[in-house]
Amino acid sequence: MKTEISNMAPPARRLPIGPLLFCFSLLLIGISYVGIAAWRYFQPEPKPRNIAAEAEALLRESKPEPLSQPLERLLEDARNYSAPSKDHPLIGKKAPEFAGKDVFGIKWSLAEALKKGPVIVIFYLGYHCNHCVSQLFDVNEDYSYFRELGAEVVALSPDSASTTAARYKEFRPFGFSVLQDPGNKIAQAYGVFTAAAGGKREELLHGTFVVDQTGVVRWATFGEQPFSDNRTLLGEIAKIRDVSKKRS
């Protein structure tokens, strides 16, 4: 018998699809990674925020110039227009006592400050907040009027003393005392801080309180924005002064 020799070529070997797709995916990932890395490398470094400049700009938007009229003229303006106090549980009640050390290590207490006159108590979110710093700048540039009325100002936030000291070096210190409120315990006593609970995040609000020399809260405001009307605060202090004169 004759053996027939086939002229047909053996079937070609097929490469498995799975490994090919896997290698192709790795290649795409590598190209993407290199592209992103190159993009980040050639991007300019972001400029650090200048909180002081932002705060100053916000202040000048709402108040083009510092108050410069005589005090009695400002008080007359306050009589014609004054922001009303918000409803707050502390109105007409004793202000919660608090004490601490300022950034310079000097002891400060509400009780001691009230022996000299009324006190404006300000709660702010911290030096990371340009609106907060704007309020502090605002009060500081009109601070002489508060002192002329015999009133003191104190500001509190959860910032550490070292953070406040660093910011003082960055722009300038304030004439009034700035205290730290670790854990927002004082803010909670004044009703402007709510601890996290029931799935809700903690909430710290801006707050400004006018406390008369007997330690009673006479005026208050609070909310998501800081208060920025020193005429109103001066007017409220003047009311306390007038009442005190009538009693004496």
TORMITI-800941 format. One record per residue (C-alpha): residue in one letter; z, x, y. Coordinates in steps of 0.2 Angstrom, whole numbers, plus 5000, padded with zeros to 4 digits. Each point is the difference from the previous one (the first is absolute). Example, Ala and Ser with C-alpha at 12.3 -4.5 7.8 and 13.67 -1.06 7.14 Angstrom:
<kolfis>
A503950624978;S499750065017;
</kolfis>
This chain:
<kolfis>
M500050005000;K499650065017;T501450005013;E499649935016;I500650095015;S500549895015;N499350055017;M501349895009;A501350105011;P501849974997;P500849885012;A500750075017;R501850015001;R500849895014;L501450065011;P501449885000;I500149895015;G501950005002;P500350195003;L498550005012;L500749865010;F501750095000;C499350165006;F499049915014;S501649915006;L500950175001;L498650075010;L500049855012;I501950025002;G499950195003;I498649975013;S501149865009;Y501550115000;V499150155007;G499249885013;I501749935005;A500850175001;A498650075011;W500149845011;R501950025003;Y499850195003;F498749985014;Q501049855008;P500950055016;E501950004999;P500749845007;K501050035016;P501849974999;R500649845009;N500850035017;I501349865000;A500650045018;A498349995007;E499749844991;A501649935006;E499750055018;A498349925000;L500749844993;L501450005014;R498750035014;E499049854993;S501449885002;K500850085015;P498850115010;E501450085010;P501950024998;L501149885010;S500350075017;Q500749865011;P501849995006;L501149934986;E500449845010;R498149975002;L499850024981;L501549884997;E499249875011;D498450014990;A501049984984;R500849845008;N498249935003;Y499450054982;S501150054986;A499649994981;P501149884992;S501250064986;K499449954982;D501249904989;H501050124990;P501649984990;L500950135011;I499749915017;G501849965007;K500850104986;K500850184999;A498750134997;P500350104983;E500950165004;F499150164995;A500250195004;G499250164995;K499450175007;D498450025010;V498750144997;F501250125010;G501449964989;I501049915013;K501049854994;W499549835007;S500849834997;L499649835006;A501949975004;E500150155011;A498449975009;L500649825004;K501550075009;K498850065013;G498849855001;P498749894991;V498950084987;I498249974995;V499850034982;I498250034994;F499450014982;Y498450094996;L499050044984;G499950195003;Y499150135008;H498449974989;C499849845010;N499150025016;H500549835007;C501850054997;V499950165009;S499149915014;Q501549895002;L501150155000;F498950085013;D500149845010;V501949985001;N500250195003;E498950005016;D501049865007;Y501750064993;S500650045017;Y500049815005;F501149964985;R501250135004;E500049945018;L500649834993;G501350094990;A499249964983;E499750124986;V498550004987;V500150054982;A498550014988;L500150004981;S498850024985;P500050064982;D499350175006;S501150154996;A500850115014;S498850144995;T498549895002;T500649945017;A500450195005;A498250044995;R499349875011;Y501050055014;K499250174999;E498349924999;F500249905016;R501649985009;P501849944997;F500649835007;G501449975012;F500849884989;S500750034982;V499049984985;L500949974983;Q499550004982;D500349854990;P499950054981;G499549864989;N499849895015;K501849944998;I500349975019;A498349925002;Q500549884985;A501649965009;Y499049955016;G498849894989;V498450115003;F500050074982;T499849914983;A500250104984;A498749984986;A500449864989;G499149874988;G498450105000;K499950015019;R500050175009;E501350055012;E499649965019;L500650085015;L499749925017;H500050065018;G501649945009;T500750015017;F501849935004;V500949995016;V501950014997;D501249975014;Q501650105004;T501149884989;G498950044985;V499149835000;V498149994997;R499249915015;W498250034997;A498950054985;T498250014995;F499250064983;G498450004991;E498550104995;Q499750085017;P501250095011;F500649925016;S499350075016;D500649925015;N501450105009;R500149885014;T500749874988;L501350124993;L500550055018;G500149825005;E501149964984;I501250155005;A500149935018;K500549834993;I501450094991;R500550095015;D500149855011;V501049904987;S501250154999;K500250005019;K500449825001;R501450024987;S500850155009;
</kolfis>
